[in-house]
Amino acid sequence: MTQRLHLVFGGELIDPTKNAFTDVSNIDIVGMFPDYASAYNAWKSAAQRTVDDAHTRYFIAHIHRLRDEEQPASPTEELGD
């Protein structure tokens, strides 16, 4: 079965209408999850803890969409060991 990894993270935003964090070093990494359902549950829990803070937002990043394993690696990726 193919894993569809999702990252849940969040933190304080500069402006609640934008997606720019006030301090990137203070981003809360909730965790990496093997499917959307478990990522959604973690996101919901984190978002509910901070519901009273309009400047704090949590997001789900679809890590599995960042790279297609069927595509050949780029030349820079091949420079590793």
C-alpha positions in Angstrom: 0.0 0.0 0.0 1.3 3.5 -0.9 1.8 5.9 1.9 0.4 9.4 1.4 2.4 11.3 4.0 0.9 14.5 5.5 2.6 17.0 7.7 0.6 19.0 10.3 2.1 22.3 11.5 1.1 25.7 12.6 2.0 28.8 14.5 1.4 32.5 14.9 0.7 34.4 11.7 1.8 38.0 11.1 -1.7 38.7 9.7 -4.6 36.3 10.1 -5.6 36.9 6.4 -2.2 35.8 5.2 -0.1 32.6 5.5 3.2 34.2 6.8 4.5 33.2 10.2 5.7 35.8 12.7 8.7 33.6 13.7 9.5 30.5 11.5 11.8 29.1 14.3 8.7 28.8 16.5 6.5 26.8 14.1 4.7 24.0 16.0 5.4 20.7 14.2 2.5 18.5 15.3 3.8 15.6 13.3 3.9 13.4 10.1 1.0 11.2 9.4 0.5 8.2 7.0 -2.9 9.3 5.7 -5.2 12.3 5.5 -7.7 11.0 8.0 -5.1 10.8 10.9 -3.6 14.2 9.8 -7.0 15.8 9.8 -7.6 14.5 13.3 -4.3 15.9 14.5 -5.0 19.2 12.7 -8.4 19.5 14.3 -7.1 18.9 17.8 -4.3 21.5 17.4 -6.7 24.0 15.8 -9.2 23.6 18.6 -6.6 24.2 21.3 -5.9 27.6 19.8 -9.4 28.5 18.7 -9.4 31.7 20.8 -6.2 33.0 19.1 -7.1 34.5 15.8 -3.4 34.8 14.7 -2.6 31.1 15.2 -3.4 28.7 12.4 -2.6 25.1 11.6 -2.1 23.5 8.2 -2.0 20.1 6.6 0.8 19.8 4.0 0.4 17.0 1.5 4.0 15.7 1.5 3.2 12.9 -0.9 2.5 15.5 -3.6 6.0 17.1 -3.4 7.7 14.2 -5.2 6.5 11.7 -7.7 8.6 8.5 -7.1 8.0 7.4 -10.7 9.9 10.4 -12.1 13.7 10.2 -12.5 15.7 12.1 -9.9 17.0 15.5 -10.8 20.8 15.9 -11.4 21.3 17.6 -8.0 19.6 14.7 -6.2 22.0 12.3 -7.8 25.0 14.2 -6.3 24.5 12.6 -2.9 26.6 9.6 -1.6 
